[in-house]
């Protein structure tokens, strides 16, 4: 395991003061590899906090370009980034924030053909995508490969974050949202979204990922956030014994 150098001890000094982290915990973060799928409204705050917290290797995947309408909520980007690939623009911003971590930006669409190659080295996968096709793909991959999946979503004024620890024999995303032939096409483009709500959900995804690496979180649960009242409800997720995805992975 690599050690912290003097510069890192200064950079992460507020982490080192926490009994929940200390130097051994920061070393765990330094040696962690996380993958973020989607560099938009959720991926932006998640990547910011993961990079700032000292996650040693960050892989992030997005094949879109920055558009003016993104700037309302995708806080990684500036006006000067319009027209650039999101993953490349994100890499520049994150490198300016923390130049002591490894950044692996990928300008490609995640598919069943490349998911194994792109995500095989990641300890934890953060689903910051905006479509069910990608969510189901990540769910199946993480389930089969016993990885931790942290999925977020936000639409209009409501958000949710879910954690699936497939190192245990727990439920999957399809247990909560069963896959059907008619996949919903609900996203920010169609329904809008309150900008700071994405920050709340993306930050929670980053926090869950960090706590998992530190050993302070395990299990599967679902949290919903009301962006108008700030109320949050948390439920434990149970396995659906009729889930076809879980059955196929056995």
VOBA-1610 file (N, C-alpha, C; in pm, whole numbers, padded with zeros to 5 digits, always signed):
BEGIN
Unk+00084-00121+00000Unk+00000+00000+00000Unk+00087+00125+00000Unk+00058+00218-00090Unk+00133+00342-00096Unk+00114+00423+00031Unk+00209+00511+00059Unk+00200+00597+00176Unk+00168+00739+00133Unk+00120+00819+00227Unk+00096+00960+00201Unk+00227+01036+00209Unk+00248+01129+00118Unk+00364+01216+00129Unk+00326+01341+00207Unk+00422+01428+00233Unk+00398+01546+00316Unk+00295+01639+00253Unk+00299+01652+00121Unk+00203+01738+00053Unk+00062+01684+00068Unk+00048+01553+00059Unk-00084+01491+00075Unk-00133+01503+00218Unk-00045+01493+00313Unk-00087+01508+00453Unk-00141+01647+00478Unk-00083+01746+00410Unk-00134+01882+00423Unk-00266+01897+00349Unk-00272+01847+00227Unk-00394+01858+00146Unk-00514+01794+00216Unk-00494+01677+00274Unk-00605+01602+00334Unk-00607+01614+00487Unk-00548+01720+00537Unk-00533+01734+00683Unk-00668+01733+00756Unk-00773+01786+00694Unk-00904+01786+00762Unk-00965+01647+00764Unk-00926+01562+00670Unk-00965+01422+00677Unk-00888+01350+00787Unk-00760+01380+00797Unk-00675+01308+00892Unk-00716+01338+01037Unk-00783+01450+01057Unk-00829+01486+01192Unk-00951+01403+01234Unk-01017+01340+01139Unk-01138+01264+01170Unk-01103+01123+01213Unk-01161+01079+01324Unk-01135+00942+01370Unk-01189+00840+01271Unk-01289+00882+01191Unk-01347+00790+01092Unk-01256+00774+00969Unk-01156+00860+00955Unk-01067+00853+00839Unk-00923+00829+00884Unk-00861+00932+00939Unk-00720+00927+00979Unk-00631+00887+00861Unk-00504+00862+00887Unk-00412+00836+00776Unk-00441+00702+00708Unk-00477+00602+00785Unk-00504+00472+00724Unk-00624+00478+00630Unk-00724+00555+00671Unk-00841+00572+00585Unk-00808+00649+00458Unk-00727+00752+00472Unk-00689+00829+00354Unk-00606+00744+00258Unk-00527+00654+00311Unk-00451+00561+00227Unk-00545+00468+00150Unk-00655+00428+00214Unk-00754+00345+00144Unk-00814+00421+00027Unk-00842+00550+00048Unk-00897+00632-00060Unk-00793+00648-00172Unk-00668+00665-00132Unk-00561+00681-00231Unk-00545+00557-00317Unk-00569+00443-00261Unk-00552+00317-00334Unk-00681+00269-00401Unk-00788+00347-00389Unk-00916+00308-00447Unk-00926+00349-00593Unk-01005+00271-00668Unk-01035+00302-00808Unk-01186+00305-00822Unk-01239+00421-00858Unk-01383+00435-00877Unk-01414+00473-01020Unk-01526+00424-01070Unk-01571+00456-01205Unk-01703+00533-01196Unk-01711+00643-01267Unk-01832+00724-01272Unk-01884+00721-01415Unk-02005+00671-01430Unk-02067+00661-01563Unk-02166+00775-01578Unk-02130+00871-01662Unk-02211+00991-01681Unk-02145+01110-01615Unk-02109+01210-01694Unk-02041+01329-01641Unk-02131+01451-01650Unk-02260+01430-01622Unk-02357+01538-01631Unk-02392+01596-01494Unk-02522+01612-01470Unk-02567+01677-01348Unk-02531+01603-01221Unk-02536+01472-01223Unk-02497+01392-01106Unk-02347+01366-01103Unk-02291+01336-01219Unk-02148+01307-01226Unk-02062+01425-01189Unk-02108+01547-01219Unk-02029+01666-01189Unk-01997+01679-01040Unk-02096+01685-00950Unk-02063+01696-00807Unk-01995+01571-00753Unk-02035+01454-00802Unk-01972+01330-00755Unk-01823+01331-00788Unk-01787+01367-00910Unk-01647+01371-00951Unk-01570+01477-00875Unk-01630+01593-00856Unk-01564+01700-00780Unk-01522+01649-00642Unk-01616+01588-00570Unk-01588+01546-00434Unk-01496+01425-00426Unk-01507+01334-00522Unk-01418+01218-00523Unk-01275+01262-00551Unk-01258+01354-00645Unk-01125+01404-00677Unk-01068+01483-00559Unk-01149+01571-00501Unk-01103+01651-00390Unk-01069+01566-00269Unk-01139+01453-00252Unk-01118+01367-00136Unk-00998+01275-00152Unk-00939+01271-00271Unk-00816+01194-00288Unk-00835+01051-00335Unk-00945+01023-00406Unk-00959+00889-00465Unk-00845+00872-00566Unk-00766+00767-00550Unk-00642+00753-00626Unk-00659+00745-00775Unk-00764+00673-00821Unk-00788+00658-00964Unk-00936+00679-00994Unk-00963+00770-01085Unk-01100+00798-01126Unk-01114+00771-01276Unk-01200+00677-01310Unk-01239+00655-01449Unk-01376+00716-01467Unk-01394+00796-01572Unk-01526+00855-01596Unk-01557+00849-01745Unk-01683+00814-01770Unk-01726+00777-01905Unk-01844+00862-01949Unk-01829+00928-02064Unk-01939+01005-02122Unk-01904+01035-02267Unk-01999+01017-02357Unk-01971+01042-02499Unk-02036+01169-02551Unk-02095+01249-02460Unk-02163+01372-02502Unk-02067+01491-02506Unk-02115+01599-02569Unk-02044+01725-02570Unk-02115+01826-02479Unk-02041+01923-02431Unk-02098+02026-02345Unk-02183+02121-02429Unk-02306+02147-02381Unk-02396+02241-02447Unk-02434+02352-02350Unk-02480+02463-02402Unk-02517+02576-02318Unk-02621+02538-02214Unk-02719+02456-02253Unk-02827+02418-02161Unk-02777+02330-02047Unk-02657+02271-02060Unk-02601+02189-01953Unk-02556+02273-01834Unk-02519+02398-01858Unk-02451+02479-01757Unk-02541+02513-01638Unk-02671+02497-01654Unk-02764+02524-01543Unk-02744+02427-01428Unk-02690+02308-01457Unk-02683+02205-01354Unk-02553+02125-01354Unk-02480+02125-01463Unk-02359+02043-01474Unk-02238+02128-01438Unk-02211+02136-01309Unk-02123+02239-01254Unk-01975+02217-01281Unk-01938+02109-01344Unk-01799+02090-01385Unk-01759+02184-01498Unk-01857+02231-01574Unk-01826+02297-01700Unk-01848+02447-01698Unk-01774+02515-01787Unk-01781+02660-01803Unk-01820+02691-01947Unk-01850+02816-01972Unk-01889+02858-02107Unk-01781+02820-02207Unk-01656+02830-02168Unk-01545+02800-02259Unk-01539+02652-02298Unk-01613+02566-02227Unk-01612+02423-02256Unk-01719+02383-02359Unk-01807+02475-02395Unk-01915+02442-02488Unk-01856+02389-02619Unk-01907+02274-02663Unk-01859+02210-02784Unk-01751+02106-02760Unk-01695+02104-02638Unk-01592+02006-02606Unk-01656+01878-02554Unk-01584+01768-02566Unk-01629+01642-02507Unk-01633+01657-02355Unk-01742+01611-02294Unk-01757+01628-02150Unk-01644+01563-02071Unk-01608+01441-02108Unk-01505+01372-02031Unk-01371+01442-02041Unk-01338+01500-02156Unk-01212+01572-02171Unk-01215+01702-02092Unk-01327+01774-02101Unk-01340+01899-02025Unk-01336+01871-01875Unk-01403+01765-01834Unk-01404+01729-01693Unk-01264+01696-01644Unk-01187+01629-01727Unk-01051+01591-01689Unk-00965+01715-01664Unk-00980+01817-01747Unk-00904+01941-01730Unk-00938+02008-01596Unk-01067+02014-01567Unk-01111+02079-01443Unk-01064+02001-01321Unk-01080+01869-01324Unk-01041+01787-01209Unk-00890+01788-01188Unk-00813+01793-01298Unk-00667+01799-01285Unk-00623+01930-01221Unk-00698+02037-01247Unk-00665+02166-01185Unk-00701+02167-01037Unk-00794+02080-00999Unk-00834+02069-00858Unk-00737+01980-00781Unk-00699+01868-00839Unk-00610+01773-00771Unk-00521+01706-00875Unk-00395+01745-00877Unk-00301+01690-00976Unk-00221+01572-00922Unk-00263+01517-00808Unk-00191+01403-00750Unk-00268+01273-00763Unk-00377+01274-00840Unk-00456+01152-00861Unk-00453+01117-01009Unk-00489+00992-01040Unk-00491+00946-01179Unk-00630+00962-01236Unk-00639+01031-01348Unk-00767+01054-01415Unk-00770+00977-01546Unk-00880+00906-01567Unk-00894+00823-01687Unk-01024+00858-01758Unk-01024+00967-01837Unk-01147+01008-01907Unk-01170+00925-02032Unk-01293+00880-02051Unk-01325+00796-02166Unk-01442+00859-02243Unk-01417+00895-02369Unk-01520+00953-02454Unk-01586+00842-02535Unk-01672+00768-02473Unk-01737+00657-02543Unk-01869+00627-02475Unk-01954+00560-02546Unk-02082+00517-02489Unk-02062+00379-02426Unk-02107+00363-02305Unk-02097+00234-02238Unk-02197+00137-02300Unk-02149+00020-02340Unk-02234-00081-02403Unk-02205-00218-02344Unk-02286-00313-02379Unk-02264-00451-02334Unk-02133-00506-02389Unk-02085-00450-02499Unk-01962-00499-02561Unk-01836-00447-02492Unk-01844-00328-02429Unk-01722-00271-02370Unk-01727-00257-02218Unk-01840-00289-02155Unk-01854-00264-02012Unk-01750-00339-01929Unk-01718-00461-01966Unk-01622-00540-01889Unk-01483-00478-01897Unk-01442-00440-02016Unk-01309-00381-02035Unk-01297-00247-01963Unk-01401-00164-01971Unk-01393-00029-01916Unk-01403-00025-01764Unk-01472-00121-01705Unk-01500-00114-01561Unk-01432-00222-01477Unk-01357-00310-01540Unk-01305-00427-01468Unk-01214-00391-01351Unk-01146-00278-01356Unk-01051-00244-01250Unk-01111-00158-01139Unk-01236-00118-01155Unk-01299-00030-01057Unk-01347-00107-00935Unk-01325-00051-00817Unk-01375-00110-00693Unk-01524-00080-00675Unk-01562+00043-00712Unk-01699+00090-00695Unk-01742+00160-00823Unk-01867+00138-00864Unk-01922+00203-00983Unk-02033+00298-00940Unk-02022+00422-00984Unk-02127+00521-00958Unk-02208+00540-01086Unk-02335+00507-01078Unk-02425+00524-01192Unk-02482+00666-01187Unk-02425+00754-01268Unk-02472+00892-01279Unk-02532+00916-01416Unk-02583+00810-01476Unk-02641+00819-01609Unk-02782+00877-01602Unk-02842+00894-01720Unk-02977+00952-01726Unk-03074+00866-01804Unk-03043+00735-01813Unk-03133+00648-01889Unk-03134+00508-01830Unk-03247+00440-01847Unk-03265+00308-01787Unk-03179+00202-01855Unk-03152+00219-01983Unk-03069+00121-02053Unk-02933+00107-01986Unk-02871+00219-01956Unk-02739+00217-01890Unk-02751+00166-01747Unk-02856+00204-01677Unk-02874+00160-01538Unk-02887+00008-01530Unk-02966-00049-01619Unk-02982-00195-01618Unk-02852-00264-01658Unk-02780-00206-01751Unk-02651-00263-01793Unk-02553-00264-01676Unk-02543-00153-01604Unk-02452-00144-01490Unk-02495-00238-01378Unk-02625-00248-01358Unk-02677-00339-01256Unk-02636-00483-01284Unk-02655-00526-01407Unk-02621-00664-01443Unk-02471-00688-01431Unk-02391-00593-01479Unk-02245-00609-01473Unk-02196-00616-01329Unk-02241-00522-01245Unk-02194-00519-01106Unk-02243-00641-01028Unk-02363-00686-01058Unk-02416-00806-00992Unk-02330-00927-01026Unk-02301-00945-01153Unk-02223-01062-01195Unk-02080-01058-01143Unk-02026-00938-01128Unk-01885-00923-01089Unk-01866-00884-00943Unk-01977-00886-00867Unk-01974-00861-00722Unk-01905-00729-00688Unk-01947-00623-00757Unk-01897-00489-00729Unk-02005-00408-00658Unk-01966-00300-00596Unk-02060-00209-00532Unk-02111-00110-00636Unk-02243-00097-00645Unk-02307-00004-00739Unk-02382+00101-00659Unk-02354+00227-00687Unk-02423+00338-00622Unk-02494+00418-00731Unk-02625+00411-00731Unk-02706+00468-00839Unk-02781+00592-00791Unk-02778+00696-00871Unk-02850+00818-00838Unk-02943+00859-00950Unk-03044+00937-00917Unk-03136+00988-01017Unk-03205+01112-00960Unk-03238+01205-01048Unk-03312+01324-01007Unk-03396+01372-01124Unk-03520+01406-01096Unk-03609+01457-01199Unk-03703+01559-01134Unk-03724+01669-01200Unk-03810+01776-01148Unk-03758+01820-01010Unk-03833+01792-00903Unk-03790+01833-00769Unk-03770+01714-00676Unk-03757+01594-00732Unk-03740+01474-00651Unk-03613+01401-00692Unk-03543+01347-00594Unk-03421+01272-00622Unk-03415+01145-00541Unk-03327+01056-00583Unk-03310+00930-00511Unk-03168+00880-00526Unk-03121+00809-00426Unk-02990+00747-00431Unk-03004+00607-00374Unk-02941+00509-00440Unk-02950+00370-00399Unk-02812+00308-00394Unk-02790+00223-00297Unk-02664+00151-00286Unk-02690+00002-00292Unk-02618-00066-00380Unk-02628-00212-00394Unk-02489-00271-00373Unk-02473-00344-00265Unk-02343-00405-00235Unk-02348-00550-00281Unk-02300-00575-00400Unk-02308-00709-00457Unk-02199-00802-00406Unk-02118-00755-00312Unk-02026-00845-00243Unk-02106-00936-00149Unk-02227-00892-00120Unk-02320-00970-00040Unk-02431-01022-00132Unk-02507-01115-00085Unk-02616-01171-00166Unk-02744-01089-00145Unk-02735-00962-00188Unk-02847-00872-00166Unk-02926-00846-00291Unk-03020-00752-00284Unk-03107-00719-00398Unk-03031-00640-00505Unk-03093-00626-00621Unk-03033-00550-00730Unk-03129-00438-00772Unk-03084-00356-00865Unk-03164-00244-00913Unk-03297-00291-00971Unk-03294-00404-01040Unk-03416-00457-01101Unk-03515-00509-00999Unk-03469-00536-00876Unk-03561-00574-00769Unk-03650-00456-00732Unk-03596-00335-00748Unk-03670-00212-00715Unk-03747-00162-00836Unk-03679-00164-00951Unk-03741-00119-01076Unk-03731-00233-01178Unk-03827-00324-01178Unk-03823-00438-01270Unk-03811-00395-01415Unk-03725-00464-01486Unk-03703-00432-01626Unk-03820-00480-01710Unk-03862-00396-01805Unk-03973-00433-01893Unk-03937-00398-02036Unk-04019-00440-02130Unk-03994-00412-02271Unk-04012-00264-02301Unk-04096-00198-02223Unk-04120-00055-02243Unk-04043+00022-02137Unk-03923+00066-02175Unk-03839+00140-02082Unk-03879+00287-02083Unk-03900+00342-01964Unk-03941+00481-01954Unk-03832+00573-02009Unk-03874+00680-02074Unk-03781+00778-02125Unk-03795+00908-02047Unk-03781+00899-01916Unk-03790+01017-01832Unk-03649+01069-01804Unk-03624+01194-01839Unk-03495+01254-01811Unk-03511+01405-01799Unk-03400+01473-01768Unk-03405+01616-01746Unk-03449+01692-01870Unk-03415+01640-01988Unk-03451+01709-02111Unk-03602+01716-02128Unk-03673+01614-02082Unk-03817+01609-02100Unk-03896+01675-01987Unk-03843+01666-01865Unk-03921+01710-01749Unk-03856+01823-01669Unk-03731+01856-01698Unk-03663+01958-01620Unk-03616+01905-01486Unk-03531+01981-01420Unk-03483+01942-01288Unk-03431+02064-01215Unk-03454+02067-01085Unk-03405+02176-01001Unk-03254+02161-00982Unk-03179+02259-01024Unk-03033+02247-01032Unk-02963+02197-00905Unk-02984+02259-00788Unk-02909+02213-00669Unk-02944+02071-00625Unk-03061+02021-00666Unk-03100+01886-00628Unk-02999+01785-00682Unk-02949+01808-00802Unk-02849+01719-00859Unk-02721+01722-00777Unk-02688+01838-00722Unk-02572+01847-00634Unk-02590+01767-00508Unk-02711+01770-00453Unk-02741+01694-00332Unk-02725+01544-00358Unk-02783+01495-00466Unk-02779+01352-00496Unk-02638+01309-00535Unk-02572+01385-00621Unk-02437+01350-00662Unk-02340+01348-00546Unk-02354+01444-00455Unk-02268+01448-00337Unk-02294+01328-00246Unk-02419+01287-00235Unk-02451+01169-00155Unk-02391+01043-00217Unk-02392+01036-00349Unk-02328+00922-00415Unk-02179+00916-00381Unk-02113+01031-00387Unk-01970+01036-00354Unk-01948+00998-00207Unk-02034+01048-00119Unk-02020+01018+00023Unk-02039+00869+00050Unk-02137+00807-00013Unk-02158+00664+00003Unk-02038+00584-00047Unk-01982+00626-00161Unk-01866+00557-00216Unk-01746+00566-00122Unk-01723+00685-00068Unk-01611+00705+00025Unk-01632+00625+00152Unk-01752+00629+00207Unk-01781+00553+00330Unk-01764+00402+00307Unk-01799+00357+00188Unk-01783+00214+00156Unk-01635+00176+00156Unk-01552+00259+00093Unk-01408+00231+00091Unk-01351+00234+00232Unk-01399+00324+00315Unk-01350+00336+00453Unk-01403+00226+00544Unk-01500+00150+00495Unk-01556+00042+00574Unk-01666+00084+00668Unk-01724+00203+00644Unk-01829+00255+00732Unk-01969+00235+00676Unk-01979+00171+00561Unk-02111+00150+00503Unk-02114+00015+00432Unk-02222-00055+00450Unk-02243-00178+00376Unk-02393-00203+00366Unk-02430-00292+00278Unk-02570-00324+00264Unk-02635-00248+00150Unk-02766-00262+00139Unk-02841-00203+00029Unk-02956-00120+00084Unk-02968+00001+00033Unk-03082+00083+00076Unk-03117+00186-00029Unk-03235+00245-00010Unk-03294+00341-00102Unk-03327+00467-00024Unk-03281+00582-00070Unk-03312+00709-00005Unk-03378+00802-00107Unk-03485+00867-00066Unk-03551+00965-00153Unk-03537+01103-00091Unk-03523+01203-00177Unk-03505+01342-00132Unk-03609+01429-00201Unk-03681+01508-00121Unk-03776+01605-00173Unk-03705+01740-00180Unk-03682+01788-00302Unk-03608+01911-00319Unk-03680+02035-00271Unk-03811+02027-00248Unk-03887+02143-00203Unk-03894+02152-00051Unk-03902+02038+00016Unk-03915+02039+00162Unk-03786+01997+00233Unk-03690+01943+00157Unk-03563+01889+00209Unk-03584+01765+00295Unk-03701+01705+00288Unk-03726+01582+00362Unk-03659+01465+00291Unk-03602+01376+00370Unk-03538+01257+00314Unk-03590+01133+00386Unk-03627+01034+00310Unk-03673+00907+00365Unk-03579+00796+00319Unk-03553+00703+00408Unk-03460+00593+00379Unk-03530+00461+00406Unk-03517+00367+00311Unk-03572+00233+00328Unk-03464+00130+00298Unk-03468+00021+00369Unk-03384-00092+00334Unk-03447-00162+00214Unk-03364-00208+00122Unk-03413-00278+00004Unk-03402-00428+00028Unk-03507-00499-00007Unk-03505-00645+00008Unk-03506-00709-00130Unk-03450-00826-00138Unk-03442-00898-00265Unk-03580-00946-00308Unk-03609-00925-00437Unk-03730-00977-00498Unk-03702-01120-00544Unk-03764-01216-00480Unk-03737-01357-00513Unk-03778-01393-00655Unk-03859-01307-00718Unk-03902-01331-00855Unk-03818-01253-00957Unk-03716-01183-00909Unk-03635-01099-00998Unk-03561-01184-01101Unk-03585-01158-01228Unk-03523-01235-01334Unk-03374-01206-01347Unk-03333-01083-01313Unk-03192-01046-01322Unk-03111-01118-01216Unk-03162-01121-01095Unk-03093-01194-00987Unk-03086-01344-01020Unk-03194-01396-01074Unk-03199-01538-01108Unk-03098-01573-01216Unk-03084-01484-01314Unk-02991-01508-01426Unk-02848-01504-01382Unk-02820-01428-01274Unk-02683-01414-01226Unk-02639-01528-01138Unk-02733-01611-01093Unk-02700-01722-01004Unk-02631-01835-01079
//
